[in-house]
């Protein structure tokens, strides 16, 4: 598996692309996809940080777990706990009809406010991670 700064940067680039896609999904009323893409943006940004710090194998999709790993390297990641917790709730439920309400597909369950909250949370994570890649 590839490692190192260039590899970590590709994860950050994809996180940024996922966040842009989330914004496009939200603007097209695909709120469930906006929430999932925001979750993906946050997850990939945190993985970028960890890969840049020497991690070589990261299996978890839980932002809370990834944030705990980040906190072992920099305590400031603790400030993102609420953002991670919010985004974790949208990893599966946004994509599967039986994730929340068996009689209501995710496309009808999620609303604009959900997407906006997820976008804010993902943006806060990316904004926190990006400065570590500034040099």
Secondary structure, 3 states (H helix, E strand, C coil): CCCCHHHHHHHHHHHHHHHHHHHHHHHCCCHHHHHHHHHHHHHHHHHHHHHHCCCCCCCCCCHHHHHHHHHHHCHHHHHHHHHHHHHHCCCCCCCCCCCCECCECHHHHCCHHHHHHHHHHHHHHHHHHHHHHCC
